[in-house]
């Protein structure tokens, strides 16, 4: 015999995202009245006893620039971010390390040393982004500098450094000036286009951040269980939205 139930429809506005779903609530009759049989799963799918919901922003992946036959011209390619990790060098040696790194990377020593000095004690201060190590800039030379590190990452790049550079432009961390002129669209640490198509269509290529909703254990102080593991309930991944633009 099918248990009586009632549909529940949910719509959550989480920032600029919307999470919608439907659930069935089981009903139980007591005397001449019907009541919902409560369980945490009535609030959100798979939500268990002792768990709470939390949401986090998921950064959008930058869109590609395509050529003939939809072949990617600009796409994420591996890079090395080279610089000084201030957690790996004593404070009284940070200036010397910054100047040594600047000499290795061909940077202005005074300017880079100033950046390192002005950054927090936990900061990684990027000096240069490399597609690959070179004969002059090797992993061994980087590591020989106290605090020197190279971090494997990815960046939207053309096939080579000079390939149609004037037309395509480039992508890098937003400068203070770009952030100030963005009317809140850019924050420190964001990537943005400079020159060419990357700058002209930056808002399109940058995409829109997504959101993830996760069920995690309630803090022990609130009666939660340390053994309750988190579960991903909803993922609206950050993504490129070509349909948002003509």
C-alpha positions in Angstrom: 0.0 0.0 0.0 1.4 3.4 -1.0 1.9 5.8 1.9 0.2 9.1 1.5 2.5 11.9 0.7 2.6 15.6 -0.3 5.0 17.2 -2.8 7.3 20.0 -1.5 8.9 22.3 -4.0 12.0 24.3 -2.9 13.7 27.3 -4.6 16.8 28.8 -2.9 18.4 32.1 -4.1 22.1 31.7 -3.3 23.9 34.9 -4.4 23.1 35.1 -8.1 22.4 31.4 -8.4 19.2 29.5 -7.9 18.8 25.9 -6.6 15.5 24.3 -7.2 14.3 20.8 -6.4 11.2 18.8 -5.3 10.7 16.3 -2.5 7.9 14.1 -1.3 6.9 14.4 2.4 5.3 11.3 3.9 2.1 12.0 5.8 0.7 10.2 8.8 -2.8 10.4 10.2 -3.3 11.0 13.9 -7.0 11.0 14.8 -8.7 13.2 12.2 -5.6 15.2 11.3 -2.7 14.5 8.9 0.9 15.5 9.8 4.2 15.4 8.1 6.7 12.8 9.3 9.8 14.9 9.8 13.3 13.9 8.9 16.3 16.1 7.8 15.9 14.9 4.2 12.7 16.9 3.9 14.9 20.1 4.0 17.4 19.0 1.3 18.2 15.8 -0.6 20.5 13.4 1.4 20.7 15.7 4.4 21.2 13.6 7.5 20.7 14.0 11.2 23.4 16.2 12.7 24.3 17.9 9.5 23.9 21.6 8.4 23.9 23.2 5.0 26.7 25.5 3.8 27.4 27.2 0.4 30.6 28.2 -1.2 31.5 30.1 -4.4 33.1 28.2 -7.2 35.2 30.3 -9.5 34.4 30.2 -13.2 36.8 28.7 -15.7 37.9 31.2 -18.3 36.3 30.6 -21.7 38.4 29.6 -24.7 39.0 31.6 -27.9 38.3 29.2 -30.8 39.6 29.1 -34.4 38.5 27.4 -37.5 36.5 24.2 -36.8 36.1 25.2 -33.2 39.8 24.4 -32.6 40.9 26.1 -29.3 43.5 28.8 -29.9 43.6 30.2 -26.4 43.0 27.5 -23.7 44.2 26.5 -20.3 47.9 25.4 -20.6 50.3 24.4 -17.8 52.5 27.2 -16.4 54.9 27.7 -13.5 54.3 30.6 -11.2 57.7 31.6 -9.8 58.3 33.8 -6.8 59.1 34.1 -3.1 57.1 32.1 -0.5 57.5 34.2 2.6 56.6 31.2 4.9 59.8 29.5 3.6 62.3 32.3 4.3 63.3 34.1 7.6 62.0 37.7 7.7 65.5 39.1 7.9 66.5 37.3 4.7 63.4 38.1 2.6 64.9 41.2 1.0 68.0 39.4 -0.1 65.9 36.6 -1.5 63.7 39.0 -3.3 66.7 40.7 -5.0 68.2 37.4 -5.9 64.9 36.2 -7.5 64.6 39.5 -9.3 68.1 39.0 -10.8 67.2 35.5 -11.9 63.9 36.5 -13.5 65.1 39.7 -15.0 62.9 41.9 -12.9 63.4 45.3 -11.3 65.1 44.4 -8.0 63.9 47.5 -6.1 60.3 47.1 -7.2 60.1 43.4 -6.5 61.8 43.7 -3.1 59.3 46.4 -2.3 56.4 44.0 -3.2 57.9 41.2 -1.1 58.4 43.6 1.9 54.9 44.9 1.6 53.2 41.5 1.5 52.0 39.6 4.6 54.1 36.9 6.3 52.1 34.1 4.7 52.2 35.5 1.2 53.5 34.0 -2.0 54.8 37.0 -4.1 54.7 36.1 -7.7 57.6 37.4 -9.9 57.1 35.7 -13.2 54.9 33.1 -15.0 56.8 30.6 -17.2 55.4 28.3 -19.8 58.4 26.1 -19.1 61.8 26.3 -17.4 64.6 27.7 -19.5 68.4 27.3 -19.7 68.7 30.4 -17.5 65.7 29.9 -15.2 65.8 26.3 -13.9 64.0 24.7 -11.1 67.3 24.1 -9.3 68.2 27.8 -9.5 64.8 28.8 -8.2 65.0 26.4 -5.2 68.6 27.6 -4.4 67.1 31.0 -3.4 65.8 30.9 0.2 62.0 31.0 -0.1 62.1 30.5 -3.9 59.3 28.3 -5.3 57.7 27.5 -8.6 54.0 26.5 -8.4 52.5 24.4 -11.2 49.3 26.0 -12.4 47.3 26.7 -15.6 46.5 29.8 -17.5 44.6 30.7 -20.7 47.3 31.0 -23.3 47.9 30.8 -27.1 50.0 28.0 -28.5 53.2 30.2 -28.2 54.1 33.4 -26.5 54.2 35.4 -29.8 51.3 33.7 -31.6 48.9 36.5 -32.8 49.7 38.4 -29.6 48.4 41.8 -30.8 45.1 40.3 -31.9 44.5 37.9 -29.0 46.0 39.9 -26.1 47.0 38.2 -22.9 45.6 37.1 -19.5 47.2 37.8 -16.1 46.4 38.9 -12.6 44.3 42.1 -12.4 46.3 45.2 -11.5 45.2 47.7 -8.9 44.2 50.0 -11.7 42.1 47.4 -13.5 40.4 46.5 -10.2 39.6 50.1 -9.5 38.1 50.6 -13.0 36.1 47.4 -12.9 33.2 48.7 -10.7 33.5 45.7 -8.4 33.7 43.1 -11.1 37.3 42.3 -10.3 39.0 41.5 -7.0 42.6 41.0 -5.9 43.9 37.7 -7.3 41.4 37.6 -10.2 42.6 37.1 -13.8 41.7 39.5 -16.5 42.4 40.2 -20.2 44.9 42.8 -21.3 44.9 44.0 -25.0 43.3 42.3 -28.0 40.3 40.0 -27.8 41.1 39.0 -24.2 40.4 42.6 -23.1 37.6 43.4 -25.5 35.6 40.3 -24.5 36.9 40.0 -20.9 33.5 40.0 -19.2 32.3 37.2 -21.6 35.4 35.1 -21.3 35.6 35.5 -17.5 32.3 33.8 -17.2 30.2 33.6 -14.0 31.0 32.1 -10.7 29.0 29.1 -9.6 28.0 27.8 -6.2 28.2 24.5 -4.3 25.9 23.5 -1.5 27.4 21.0 0.9 26.0 19.1 3.9 28.6 19.1 6.7 28.6 17.9 10.3 27.1 20.4 12.8 29.9 21.8 15.1 30.4 19.6 18.2 29.5 22.6 20.4 26.0 22.6 18.8 25.5 18.8 19.3 27.1 17.6 16.1 29.0 14.4 15.6 32.7 14.5 14.5 32.1 11.4 12.4 29.5 13.0 10.1 31.2 13.6 6.8 30.3 16.3 4.3 28.3 15.5 1.1 27.9 17.5 -2.0 24.2 18.2 -2.5 24.3 20.7 -5.4 26.9 21.9 -7.8 26.3 24.9 -10.1 29.9 25.0 -11.3 31.5 28.2 -12.3 31.3 28.3 -16.1 31.6 30.3 -19.4 28.2 31.4 -20.7 28.3 32.1 -24.4 24.5 32.2 -24.5 24.6 35.4 -22.3 26.0 37.4 -25.2 25.1 37.9 -28.8 
